[in-house]
């Protein structure tokens, strides 16, 4: 063991630490254990979602890797919630707050137990940014490991995933499919363990973290139920110890350039709008100056190359089979889109890691050539205007309509809006607005996958625009704009939209406007009184502490 190895968890020859050591002897420590660094294994294992059902076995394998490297591993757990299960219900309000609960709980254990380093293992959407926010705050070496993607389901030769079910509800409402067919889709869509299969939020964020250098090469695209995934976690256990030996800490890796690499990969793969929210929050924790302007700048120069769901036809497992994220990164690096000199958790640079990476498989059709991109610029577009002075986010992959102007159809809840859609009260050309569901107003900034998927299922995905100060799932596609800021609760202009006001969304000019004068907007806002914030429990704490979505909806943005 290196003499320079910094161990803060236990000082073996310090008599004052005898009580601390006595407690640890009860969990199996020996005299020899106290001479070694303690490496935590932060697991988000849970039976409440398939994304995380398999993670305890992965945590045990990571533990073996730490032991083999020379450390003392200690598994501890934190929570998870399933966006797919809570979608369309009041439970979705807990989704984004769970990100901060996860981050706070990991930070608490690492800090309280004086751990020397750790491996964080996450599956479902909020696990990954939650783990990464904690890693950014913790001044100890750490590695993130993604639990992996679920395999696609199949029915009648058609490839299915969870979004197939949401869209099936819309088709069923239209009379296009029977009760039996919808039930069949439901039963076949999710065949086993792992996170939702398309380039949805979990796969997007896992890819971003690998591009950032905070997980081992290839680990973001290895499927959940594969031998490769067990290798990932064992090697991550070894890597956490090696980082401690080398004195490499998260902030050495998580530089501004590393975040730019992450954004570049997200744009090329056609990732989730949630990536913007989460990368802003992780950067805030890492004390990196990242803003919406950075996403806007990179979006303008990085082409969308991947034919992946929700707007495309392939899933993450398909990408894995043709080379995975490393092959995509290698292609981007060779064409000058990545910072190759960024440090990673291997102790090597991005360029060094990719030097021996496989190229994309010959003849593959998932990643398009630069000469024929899916879209010449990135699909996550930042919009601004008098309806979103602090910004909004549109995902335009697969959307043929570049400009939409129509009358606002205003709803205060997703449930009311969904009923209107299901009752055929929303017409082609309308601008469906769901407000008061931002970080504070929701509270919790719920996702709108349910209603957006129903619109697609009913054939309205390109003809009805959906606007909200809430969020969208990574599985959402269609003419949608979210993260409208300031939110209604903060007296943003979305709060004073009236039924019938003319709204324009233009992805080319990056405009989100309502045809009202500044004086009229100011006049309406004068008489607007936002609802009282939620007062109790987790949601109450969140509502009173959360910041604007334009800076990541962070909960520790305190002013001196």
C-alpha positions in Angstrom: 0.0 0.0 0.0 1.3 3.4 -1.0 2.6 5.6 1.9 0.8 8.5 0.3 -2.5 6.8 0.6 -4.8 9.1 2.6 -6.9 7.2 5.1 -9.3 9.3 7.2 -11.8 6.6 8.2 -9.7 5.0 11.0 -6.4 5.9 12.7 -5.3 2.5 14.0 -2.9 3.7 16.7 -5.1 6.5 18.1 -6.3 5.4 21.5 -9.2 7.8 21.4 -10.7 5.9 18.5 -11.1 2.7 20.5 -14.9 3.2 20.8 -15.2 3.7 17.1 -13.3 0.6 16.4 -15.4 -1.4 18.9 -18.5 -0.6 16.9 -16.9 -1.8 13.7 -15.6 -5.0 15.3 -19.3 -6.0 15.7 -19.7 -5.9 11.9 -16.6 -8.0 11.2 -13.6 -5.8 11.4 -10.3 -7.2 12.7 -7.1 -5.4 13.7 -5.9 -5.7 10.1 -9.1 -4.1 8.8 -8.3 -0.8 10.6 -5.1 -0.5 8.6 -7.0 -0.4 5.3 -9.2 2.3 3.7 -12.9 1.9 4.1 -14.7 2.1 0.7 -18.4 2.5 0.7 -20.8 0.8 -1.8 -23.8 3.1 -2.1 -26.5 0.9 -3.5 -30.0 2.0 -4.7 -31.3 -1.6 -4.6 -35.0 -1.9 -4.2 -37.9 -4.2 -5.1 -40.2 -1.3 -6.1 -38.9 -1.0 -9.7 -37.3 -3.3 -12.3 -34.6 -0.7 -12.8 -33.1 -1.5 -9.4 -34.3 -5.1 -8.6 -30.9 -6.6 -9.4 -28.6 -4.1 -7.8 -27.9 -5.9 -4.6 -26.1 -8.6 -6.5 -24.1 -5.9 -8.3 -23.2 -4.3 -4.9 -21.9 -7.6 -3.6 -19.7 -7.9 -6.7 -18.4 -4.3 -6.2 -17.6 -5.3 -2.7 -15.4 -8.2 -4.0 -13.6 -5.7 -6.2 -12.8 -3.4 -3.3 -11.5 -6.4 -1.2 -9.3 -7.7 -4.0 -7.8 -4.2 -4.4 -6.9 -4.0 -0.7 -9.8 -2.0 0.8 -12.5 -2.7 3.3 -15.9 -2.5 1.6 -19.1 -1.5 3.4 -22.5 -1.6 1.6 -25.1 0.9 2.5 -28.4 1.8 0.8 -30.5 4.7 -0.2 -34.0 5.0 -1.8 -35.4 4.9 -5.2 -38.7 5.6 -6.8 -40.0 4.6 -10.2 -41.0 7.3 -12.6 -42.7 4.8 -14.9 -44.9 3.6 -12.0 -45.8 7.0 -10.6 -46.3 8.6 -14.0 -49.7 10.3 -14.4 -50.4 10.1 -10.6 -49.8 12.4 -7.7 -46.9 10.2 -6.9 -44.9 11.8 -9.7 -44.5 14.9 -7.6 -42.0 12.8 -5.5 -39.8 11.9 -8.4 -37.5 14.9 -8.8 -37.3 15.5 -5.0 -36.1 11.9 -4.7 -33.0 13.0 -6.6 -32.0 15.3 -3.7 -33.0 12.8 -1.0 -30.7 10.3 -2.6 -27.9 12.8 -2.9 -28.3 14.0 0.7 -28.5 10.5 2.1 -25.3 9.3 0.4 -23.5 12.5 1.4 -24.7 11.9 4.9 -23.4 8.4 5.2 -20.0 9.1 3.5 -19.5 12.2 5.7 -20.7 10.6 9.0 -18.7 7.4 8.6 -15.6 9.2 7.3 -15.4 6.8 4.3 -12.2 7.1 2.2 -14.0 6.5 -1.1 -17.0 4.9 -2.6 -18.7 3.2 -5.5 -22.3 4.5 -6.2 -24.6 2.1 -8.1 -27.8 3.5 -9.6 -30.6 2.4 -11.9 -33.8 4.4 -12.3 -33.8 8.0 -13.6 -33.1 10.0 -10.4 -30.6 7.5 -9.0 -27.9 8.6 -11.4 -28.0 12.4 -10.9 -28.6 11.8 -7.1 -25.5 9.7 -6.9 -23.5 12.2 -9.0 -24.6 15.2 -6.9 -23.4 13.3 -3.8 -20.1 12.4 -5.5 -19.7 16.1 -6.5 -20.1 17.2 -2.9 -18.0 14.4 -1.3 -14.3 15.2 -1.1 -13.3 11.5 -1.6 -12.5 9.4 -4.7 -15.6 7.8 -6.2 -16.9 5.9 -9.2 -20.4 5.6 -10.5 -21.8 2.4 -12.0 -25.1 2.2 -13.9 -27.3 -0.8 -13.2 -27.9 -1.2 -17.0 -30.7 -1.1 -19.5 -33.6 -3.5 -19.7 -34.0 -5.8 -22.7 -36.8 -4.9 -25.1 -40.0 -6.8 -24.9 -41.6 -8.5 -28.0 -45.1 -9.1 -29.1 -46.1 -10.3 -32.6 -42.6 -9.5 -33.8 -42.7 -5.9 -32.6 -40.1 -4.5 -30.2 -41.8 -2.9 -27.1 -40.9 -0.8 -24.1 -42.7 1.1 -21.4 -43.5 4.0 -23.8 -45.3 1.4 -26.0 -47.8 1.0 -23.2 -48.4 4.7 -22.6 -49.0 5.2 -26.3 -51.2 2.1 -26.4 -53.5 3.9 -24.0 -54.0 6.6 -26.6 -54.6 4.1 -29.4 -57.1 2.2 -27.2 -58.9 5.5 -26.4 -59.2 6.1 -30.2 -60.6 2.6 -30.7 -57.5 1.5 -32.7 -56.7 -1.4 -30.5 -58.8 -3.7 -28.3 -58.7 -4.4 -24.5 -56.9 -7.6 -25.2 -54.3 -6.0 -27.3 -53.6 -3.3 -24.8 -53.3 -6.0 -22.1 -50.9 -8.0 -24.3 -48.7 -4.9 -24.8 -48.7 -4.3 -21.0 -47.7 -7.9 -20.2 -44.9 -8.0 -22.8 -43.3 -4.5 -22.6 -40.9 -5.0 -19.6 -39.4 -8.5 -19.6 -36.9 -8.3 -16.7 -34.5 -6.2 -14.7 -33.0 -2.9 -15.9 -33.9 0.7 -16.7 -36.2 1.8 -19.5 -34.7 0.7 -22.8 -34.7 3.7 -25.2 -32.5 6.8 -25.0 -34.7 7.9 -22.1 -33.5 9.6 -18.9 -31.6 6.7 -17.3 -29.7 5.7 -20.4 -29.1 9.3 -21.2 -27.7 10.2 -17.9 -25.6 7.0 -17.7 -24.1 7.9 -21.1 -23.5 11.5 -19.9 -21.7 10.2 -16.8 -19.4 7.9 -18.8 -18.7 10.8 -21.2 -17.8 13.0 -18.2 -15.3 10.4 -17.1 -17.0 9.3 -13.9 -17.8 5.8 -14.8 -15.7 3.1 -16.5 -15.6 2.9 -20.3 -18.5 0.9 -21.7 -20.4 0.6 -18.5 -23.3 2.9 -19.5 -24.3 0.6 -22.4 -23.8 -2.8 -20.9 -27.3 -4.4 -20.3 -28.5 -5.0 -16.8 -28.8 -8.8 -17.3 -25.3 -9.4 -18.8 -22.0 -10.7 -17.7 -20.4 -7.4 -18.6 -22.4 -5.6 -15.9 -20.9 -7.8 -13.2 -17.5 -7.0 -14.6 -18.4 -3.3 -14.5 -19.1 -3.3 -10.8 -16.1 -5.5 -9.8 -13.8 -3.3 -11.7 -15.4 -0.2 -10.3 -14.6 -1.5 -6.8 -10.9 -1.8 -7.8 -10.9 1.6 -9.5 -12.2 3.4 -6.4 -9.1 2.0 -4.5 -6.8 3.0 -7.3 -8.2 6.5 -7.4 -7.4 6.8 -3.7 -3.9 5.5 -4.3 -3.4 8.1 -7.1 -5.0 10.9 -5.2 -7.6 11.6 -7.9 -10.8 13.2 -6.7 -14.1 13.9 -8.4 -13.4 17.6 -8.9 -10.2 16.6 -10.7 -12.3 14.9 -13.3 -15.5 16.9 -13.3 -14.2 20.0 -15.1 -16.1 22.4 -17.4 -14.6 20.5 -20.4 -15.9 17.2 -18.9 -19.4 18.6 -18.7 -19.1 19.8 -22.3 -18.2 16.2 -23.3 -21.3 15.0 -21.5 -23.5 17.5 -23.3 -22.0 16.6 -26.6 -22.7 12.9 -26.2 -26.3 13.6 -25.0 -26.9 15.7 -28.1 -25.4 13.2 -30.5 -27.5 10.4 -29.0 -30.7 12.4 -28.9 -31.0 12.2 -25.1 -33.6 13.3 -22.6 -34.6 16.9 -21.8 -34.0 15.9 -18.2 -30.2 15.8 -18.9 -30.3 19.6 -18.9 -31.9 19.8 -15.5 -29.6 17.1 -14.0 -26.3 18.2 -15.5 -27.0 21.8 -14.3 -27.6 20.4 -10.8 -24.5 18.2 -10.8 -22.4 21.1 -12.1 -23.7 23.3 -9.3 -22.6 20.6 -6.7 -19.2 20.4 -8.4 -18.9 24.2 -8.4 -18.6 24.2 -12.2 -20.0 27.2 -14.0 -22.5 25.6 -16.4 -25.6 27.4 -17.7 -28.3 27.1 -20.3 -26.1 29.1 -22.7 -23.6 26.2 -22.7 -26.3 23.8 -23.8 -27.4 26.3 -26.5 -23.9 26.7 -27.7 -23.1 23.0 -28.0 -26.6 22.2 -29.5 -25.8 24.4 -32.4 -22.7 22.6 -33.4 -23.3 18.9 -32.5 -25.4 16.8 -34.9 -28.0 14.3 -33.7 -26.6 11.0 -35.0 -28.6 8.2 -33.2 -31.7 6.5 -34.4 -32.8 5.6 -30.9 -36.2 5.6 -29.2 -38.3 7.6 -28.4 -38.1 9.3 -31.8 -36.1 6.6 -33.5 -36.5 2.8 -33.7 -33.6 1.3 -31.7 -32.9 0.8 -28.0 -29.8 0.9 -25.8 -29.3 -2.9 -26.1 -29.0 -2.4 -29.9 -26.4 0.2 -29.4 -24.5 -2.1 -27.1 -24.3 -4.7 -29.8 -22.7 -2.4 -32.3 -20.0 -0.9 -30.0 -21.9 1.0 -27.3 -21.1 4.5 -26.0 -17.3 4.1 -26.3 -17.6 3.6 -30.1 -19.8 6.7 -30.3 -17.4 8.7 -28.2 -14.5 7.5 -30.4 -16.3 8.7 -33.5 -17.0 12.0 -31.9 -13.4 12.4 -30.7 -12.0 11.6 -34.1 -14.1 14.3 -35.6 -13.1 16.9 -33.1 -16.2 17.0 -30.9 -14.8 15.9 -27.6 -12.0 17.2 -25.3 -9.7 14.2 -25.4 -7.4 15.4 -22.6 -10.0 15.2 -19.8 -9.1 12.9 -16.9 -11.3 9.9 -16.1 -11.8 7.4 -13.3 -9.4 5.0 -15.0 -6.6 7.5 -14.2 -6.3 7.9 -18.0 -7.6 10.6 -20.3 -10.6 10.2 -22.5 -8.4 9.9 -25.6 -6.3 7.2 -23.9 -9.4 5.3 -22.9 -10.7 5.4 -26.5 -7.5 4.6 -28.2 -8.1 0.9 -28.2 -11.9 1.1 -28.2 -13.7 -0.8 -30.9 -15.1 1.2 -33.8 -18.8 1.0 -34.6 -19.7 -2.3 -36.2 -19.5 -2.3 -39.9 -22.9 -2.0 -41.6 -24.7 -0.8 -38.4 -27.6 1.6 -38.9 -28.1 3.0 -35.4 -25.5 5.8 -35.5 -25.7 7.7 -38.8 -22.7 9.2 -40.5 -21.8 12.9 -40.1 -22.7 13.5 -43.7 -26.3 12.2 -43.2 -27.2 13.0 -39.6 -30.6 12.5 -38.1 -30.5 16.2 -37.6 -27.7 18.7 -38.4 -27.9 20.2 -34.9 -28.7 18.8 -31.4 -32.3 17.9 -30.6 -32.5 19.7 -27.2 -33.3 23.3 -28.1 -33.3 26.1 -25.6 -36.2 28.5 -26.2 -36.7 32.0 -24.8 -39.3 34.8 -25.2 -41.9 36.7 -23.3 -43.5 33.4 -22.2 -40.2 32.0 -20.9 -37.8 34.9 -20.0 -35.5 32.5 -18.1 -35.7 29.8 -20.7 -37.5 26.6 -21.7 -36.5 23.3 -23.3 -37.9 21.6 -26.4 -36.9 18.2 -27.7 -37.3 18.4 -31.5 -36.0 15.0 -32.6 -38.5 13.4 -34.9 -40.7 16.6 -34.9 -41.4 17.8 -38.5 -43.2 21.0 -37.3 -40.7 23.8 -36.8 -43.2 26.5 -36.0 -46.6 26.2 -34.4 -49.0 29.0 -33.6 -52.3 28.3 -31.9 -54.8 29.1 -29.1 -53.8 28.4 -25.6 -55.9 25.7 -23.9 -55.0 26.2 -20.2 -55.2 23.6 -17.4 -54.0 23.8 -13.8 -53.5 20.0 -13.5 -52.3 17.1 -15.7 -55.4 15.2 -14.7 -57.8 17.8 -16.1 -55.8 18.2 -19.3 -55.7 14.4 -19.8 -59.5 14.2 -19.4 -59.9 16.9 -22.0 -57.7 15.0 -24.4 -59.4 11.7 -23.8 -62.8 13.4 -24.2 -61.7 14.7 -27.6 -61.9 18.3 -26.5 -58.4 19.2 -27.7 -58.2 19.9 -31.4 -55.4 20.0 -34.0 -53.6 23.3 -33.8 -54.2 23.9 -30.1 -51.5 24.7 -27.6 -52.2 22.6 -24.5 -50.8 24.3 -21.4 -50.3 22.6 -18.0 -49.1 25.1 -15.5 -48.5 25.4 -11.8 -46.5 22.2 -11.9 -42.9 23.6 -11.7 -40.4 22.7 -9.0 -42.2 24.9 -6.4 -45.7 24.8 -7.7 -46.0 21.1 -8.3 -44.4 20.7 -6.0 -41.7 18.5 -7.5 -41.9 19.4 -11.2 -43.7 16.2 -12.3 -43.2 14.6 -15.7 -45.9 14.6 -18.4 -45.1 11.4 -20.3 -48.6 10.0 -19.7 -50.5 12.9 -21.5 -47.8 13.4 -24.2 -47.8 9.7 -25.0 -51.6 9.7 -25.2 -51.4 12.6 -27.6 -49.0 10.6 -29.8 -51.2 7.5 -29.5 -54.2 9.6 -30.7 -52.3 10.9 -33.7 -52.0 14.5 -32.2 -48.2 14.4 -31.5 -47.3 16.8 -34.3 -50.5 18.9 -34.4 -51.1 19.8 -30.8 -48.3 21.6 -28.9 -47.9 20.7 -25.2 -46.4 23.4 -22.9 -45.6 23.2 -19.2 -43.5 24.5 -16.4 -43.2 20.9 -15.4 -41.0 18.3 -17.0 -41.2 15.5 -19.6 -39.9 12.0 -19.5 -37.0 10.9 -21.6 -39.6 8.7 -23.3 -41.6 11.8 -24.4 -41.6 12.8 -28.1 -43.8 15.1 -30.1 -44.4 18.8 -30.1 -43.6 19.5 -26.4 -41.9 22.3 -24.5 -41.1 22.0 -20.8 -39.0 23.6 -18.0 -40.7 27.0 -18.8 -39.1 29.5 -16.4 -39.9 31.3 -14.3 -42.6 28.9 -13.3 -46.2 30.0 -12.6 -45.5 29.8 -8.8 -42.7 32.3 -9.2 -45.0 34.6 -11.2 -43.6 33.7 -14.6 -45.7 34.8 -17.6 -47.1 31.3 -18.0 -49.2 32.0 -14.9 -51.3 34.7 -16.7 -52.1 32.9 -19.9 -55.8 33.0 -20.7 -57.8 30.5 -22.7 -57.4 31.5 -26.4 -54.3 33.6 -26.1 -52.2 33.0 -29.2 -48.9 31.2 -28.5 -46.0 30.6 -30.9 -43.3 28.0 -30.6 -40.5 28.2 -33.2 -37.5 25.8 -33.0 -35.5 27.6 -35.7 -35.7 31.1 -34.1 -35.8 29.5 -30.6 -38.8 31.5 -29.6 -41.6 30.9 -27.2 -44.0 33.8 -27.1 -47.5 34.9 -26.5 -49.1 37.6 -28.6 -49.5 40.0 -25.7 -47.7 43.4 -25.1 -45.3 43.8 -22.3 -47.8 46.2 -20.7 -50.6 43.6 -20.8 -48.4 40.9 -19.3 -47.3 43.3 -16.5 -50.9 44.3 -15.9 -52.0 40.6 -15.6 -49.1 39.7 -13.3 -50.0 42.6 -11.0 -53.3 40.9 -10.1 -51.9 37.4 -10.0 -51.6 35.8 -6.6 -49.8 32.4 -6.6 -51.2 29.6 -4.5 -49.7 28.9 -1.1 -46.7 26.7 -1.2 -47.0 23.1 0.1 -46.5 23.1 3.8 -45.8 19.6 5.0 -43.2 16.8 4.7 -40.8 16.1 2.0 -42.8 18.1 -0.6 -43.1 21.0 1.7 -39.4 21.1 2.4 -38.7 20.8 -1.3 -41.1 23.6 -2.3 -39.6 26.0 0.2 -36.0 25.3 -0.8 -35.9 24.5 -4.5 -34.5 26.9 -7.1 -35.6 27.6 -10.7 -35.4 24.9 -13.2 -33.2 27.1 -15.4 -30.4 26.5 -12.8 -31.2 22.8 -12.3 -33.9 22.9 -9.6 -31.2 22.6 -6.9 -32.1 22.7 -3.2 -29.0 24.3 -1.8 -28.7 27.5 -3.8 -28.3 29.7 -0.8 -27.3 33.3 -0.9 -24.9 34.7 1.8 
